[in-house]
């Protein structure tokens, strides 16, 4: 347990990497909005990293106020005619603008331009992830845990099927398996199902019939069954799969892993909506800070991959159709395109209030999940 005397050390260990990660991701996200807005002729009044008390600012030649604020848990770009950092329209301010000035507001831009400006933030996050994953693969290669069996749980399905420490699993039901993470996922999808496991022992490929055990994974509103075979991977150099990449392959890898993470985020969100997700899948600021510090201590390559993964998550969350988030704006624009006119100011204001409540609830749930990890049984 961490004592009060350890608090300064803990803060210095976890906070700098956490803040550094957030600043990078937030800057790239907001710069995506900023750059496309400039290209579309929309005036950007403020580019802020952080919220609250201003620590530093400067104006560029276009009159944009670049600022750094005290609380680095986000940022925003404020356009001409916006009422707030969430880019909700300010009807009174719009009425005071000249026709020429209204044409340089977000509300005065065409529907396609507004959609492009809003979508640019999350897309910039995805682009950052591709670049970081690709660069890391090119310079450092990738490492993954293989499928050589280490410790077997006594009485578990793997041991009962005759598997031994040192066996290397090569396929499940004829589907090739190379990484232990692939093995875990495949087994989890087969609770209680008889499965043909191909494994290599002493240079020969053998086949065993394994029936994964079943355990209950508790979700938020319901539970589901997952399979397991009672096997841990061997903690040896021989069980580490290293892959080197040329420039083209590294870019392809960056695109592939980013796409996979987007898909995984979507699957996790759908499970959460259906009540089948787990609080363990939610990470609040405490957990993110701890993971930031841990990955930073593991080396630059690990920290870069962590930033890339969180950048994907931030981009995905911002695309959710929740008013106040970028996805909420895109939802309003889609409705405007269908209806031929925007929603009323009253409807948008009411929607934004709902959006604030949803976002605050998610943040509270993330904090609750953090406290369960720290203090739960």
C-alpha positions, 0 to 999 in steps of 0.5 A: 500500500502506498503511504503519504510519504511515498506520494511525491515519488508516485506523482513524479513517477506517473504524472510527467509521462501521463501529462506528456502523453496527453499533451501530444495526443490533445495537440494532434487532435486539436491541430487536425481541427485547426488545420482543416478549419484554416483550409476552409477559411474559418477563423480560429480564435483560440487554440488551447492545450488544457483548461482553466487558468492560463499559464502562457499565450501568444498570438500568431499572424492570423490573430489566433490565441495559442494558449497553455492552461493549468489543467492539461486534461484536454484542449479545444479550438474555439472558432469565430461565432462559437459560444464555448469550447464545445463549438455550440453556436452563439446566436447573439454573437452571430447576429453582431457579425457582418455578413463577411464575418459570418462566412468565416464562422463554423456555422457559416461554412458549408455542410461538407466543410463543417463535417470535414473540420469536425472529423479532422480531429479524430482522424488526426488521432488515427493518423498519429497512431499509424505514424507511431506504430509504423515508425516504431516497427521500422526502427525497433521491429515488433515483439510478441509472446509465442505459444510455447507452453510454460506452466500448466495449471494442475488438472486444467484442460491443457494438462488433461489433454496431455500437453507438456511444458515446452510444447508449442501450439501451432493451430486450433481446429486447423487455424494457425496460431502464432501469438499467445494473444491469438491463442487466448482469444480463440480459447475464450471463444470456445468455452466447453467446446471440444477443440483440436489443438495441433502442437509441436513436440521434439520436431513432430506435430501432434494433435490433441483434443482439448475441451476448454474450461468455462469461467464467468466474466461479469459485465455491467448488466449481465455475464458471459462465459469464456473458455480457458485451458490453464496454460501460461506462456513460457517466459523464455527468449525462445518464446519471443517472436521478433519481426523486422520491417522495411519502410513499406511493411512498417506503414502497412503494419501501422495501418493494420494495427490501428484498424484492429484497435479501432475495431476492438474499441468498437466491439468494446463499446457495443459490449458496454452498451449491451451491458455485457462489458466489464468495468475492467475494460474501463480505464479512468485517469488514475489507471491511465496515469499508472499505465503511462508511468509503467510503459515509460519505465519499460522504454521509449518503444513501449511508451510510443506504442502506448501513446499510439494505442491511447490516441486511437482510443481518444479518436474513437471516443470522440467519434461516438454520436454523443452531443458535445463530442465530435461524433455528436456534431457529425450526427447533427450535420447528418440530420441537417443533410437529411432534413435540409435544415439544421436542428433548432437552437433549443433542440441543440441546446437540450442535446448538448446538456444530455451530452454533458451528462453522458460524458460526465457519467462515463468519466465517473464510471472510469473513476469508479473503475479505477477505485475498484482496481485499487481498493476492491476485493 
